[in-house]
């Protein structure tokens, strides 16, 4: 099953860097939304940073 959200729902705008915290992997730059698989009763933890952020 895929879980999808858009940046507007999260009160974000513009390009955003996405990192999967559990798998220690960068998912890249996403422009306005993200959709990822998530197993039943599973979870995903993502770190979202504005693309211009240097931290």
ChimeraX attribute file (.defattr): number of C-alpha atoms within 10 A of each C-alpha:
attribute: neighborCount
match mode: 1-to-1
recipient: residues
	/A:1	9
	/A:2	10
	/A:3	12
	/A:4	11
	/A:5	12
	/A:6	15
	/A:7	16
	/A:8	11
	/A:9	9
	/A:10	9
	/A:11	7
	/A:12	15
	/A:13	14
	/A:14	13
	/A:15	16
	/A:16	21
	/A:17	18
	/A:18	19
	/A:19	18
	/A:20	15
	/A:21	12
	/A:22	10
	/A:23	10
	/A:24	9
	/A:25	11
	/A:26	13
	/A:27	13
	/A:28	12
	/A:29	16
	/A:30	17
	/A:31	14
	/A:32	14
	/A:33	17
	/A:34	15
	/A:35	11
	/A:36	11
	/A:37	12
	/A:38	13
	/A:39	11
	/A:40	8
	/A:41	5
	/A:42	7
	/A:43	11
	/A:44	13
	/A:45	10
	/A:46	17
	/A:47	12
	/A:48	14
	/A:49	16
	/A:50	16
	/A:51	15
	/A:52	10
	/A:53	8
	/A:54	6
	/A:55	5
